[in-house]
Amino acid sequence: MARQARRELVVDVAALSRELGERLPVERSATFDELRVLETVVPQGTPVRVALTLESIQGGVTAAGEVVVDWESQCRRCLEPVRGTLVAPVDEIFARNHVDGDTYPLGHDEVDLEPLVREAVLLSLPQAPLCGDECPG
């Protein structure tokens, strides 16, 4: 069964196809089911903020900017709760002839930012955070 895209993360890029180098600033916010890496979690319903610039290139669109989200975990030394804000840089390509693992697929007149946002968060969440550098444990 096909995955239903989060409409707030689908961006119309028809205007970008007119000329190479054309740019489109994009700011969006979306919520996901829980996102987790080991004990670090972005709780369900936490807003994930996206600020990107989309730019037309030969055969596709680049997406550069950042993804920002709050996370929760426990300190790896003292096991007390710890919270933080993730700011994950993004610099990716959406291509008409996309290659799994190298680019994201570019639809006819739209890009779905959801896979990019999800991957940026999951790859950047801290795996073993500390409550502070001087935590005695």
C-alpha positions in Angstrom: 0.0 0.0 0.0 1.4 3.4 -0.9 2.3 5.9 1.8 0.2 9.0 2.1 2.4 12.1 1.9 2.0 14.8 4.6 0.5 17.5 2.4 2.3 20.2 4.4 5.6 18.8 3.2 4.7 18.5 -0.5 5.9 21.6 -2.4 4.8 22.7 -5.8 8.0 23.3 -7.9 6.3 24.1 -11.3 7.6 27.7 -11.1 11.2 26.4 -10.7 11.1 24.6 -14.1 11.1 27.8 -16.0 14.8 28.7 -15.6 17.9 27.1 -14.2 19.0 28.8 -11.0 15.4 29.8 -10.1 15.0 29.8 -6.3 12.0 29.2 -4.0 12.3 29.7 -0.2 10.2 27.1 1.8 9.3 27.2 5.4 7.0 24.5 6.7 6.1 22.7 10.0 4.9 19.1 10.3 4.3 16.5 13.0 5.3 12.8 12.8 4.6 9.7 14.8 7.4 9.1 17.3 10.9 9.3 15.8 13.5 7.4 17.9 17.2 6.5 17.8 18.1 4.3 20.8 16.8 6.3 23.9 16.6 9.6 22.2 13.1 10.4 21.0 11.1 13.1 19.2 7.7 12.5 20.8 4.7 12.1 18.6 3.1 15.4 17.7 6.3 17.5 18.2 6.5 20.1 15.5 9.4 19.6 13.1 10.3 22.9 11.4 11.8 23.1 8.0 13.5 26.1 6.4 14.9 25.4 2.9 15.7 27.1 -0.3 14.8 25.0 -3.4 16.8 25.8 -6.5 16.3 24.4 -10.0 19.3 22.6 -11.6 19.7 20.5 -14.7 17.4 17.5 -14.3 16.2 18.4 -10.8 16.0 20.6 -7.7 18.4 21.1 -4.9 17.2 21.6 -1.3 19.5 23.4 1.1 18.7 24.7 4.6 17.9 23.1 8.0 15.5 21.0 9.9 14.8 21.9 13.5 13.1 19.8 16.2 13.1 19.3 20.0 14.1 15.9 21.4 14.1 14.1 24.8 16.4 11.4 26.2 18.3 10.5 29.4 21.8 11.3 30.3 24.1 8.4 29.5 26.0 8.9 32.8 23.4 9.8 35.5 20.2 8.7 33.7 18.5 12.0 34.4 16.1 13.4 31.8 17.8 15.6 29.2 16.3 17.7 26.4 17.7 19.5 23.5 17.0 21.1 20.1 18.3 19.5 17.0 19.4 21.7 14.1 20.2 19.4 11.2 21.7 20.9 8.0 20.2 19.7 4.8 21.8 19.8 1.3 20.2 17.3 -1.0 19.1 16.8 -4.6 15.6 15.8 -6.0 16.2 14.3 -9.4 13.9 13.3 -12.2 16.1 10.2 -12.8 16.6 9.6 -9.1 19.0 7.0 -7.7 18.1 5.4 -4.3 20.6 6.4 -1.7 22.0 9.3 -3.8 19.0 11.5 -4.6 15.3 11.9 -3.8 12.6 11.5 -6.4 11.3 14.6 -8.2 7.6 14.4 -9.1 6.3 16.1 -12.2 5.6 19.4 -10.5 6.2 18.7 -6.8 8.7 17.4 -4.3 7.8 15.5 -1.2 10.1 16.7 1.6 8.9 14.1 4.1 11.6 11.4 3.4 14.3 14.1 3.5 13.0 15.6 6.8 12.6 12.2 8.4 16.1 11.1 7.4 17.7 14.4 8.5 16.2 14.0 12.0 16.9 10.3 12.5 20.5 10.6 11.2 21.2 13.6 13.5 19.6 12.7 16.8 22.2 12.3 19.6 22.7 8.6 20.4 24.2 9.1 23.9 23.5 12.6 25.1 24.9 14.1 28.4 23.0 16.4 30.7 26.2 18.5 30.9 30.0 18.1 30.2 30.8 17.9 33.9 28.1 15.2 34.7 29.8 12.9 37.3 27.5 10.0 36.5 
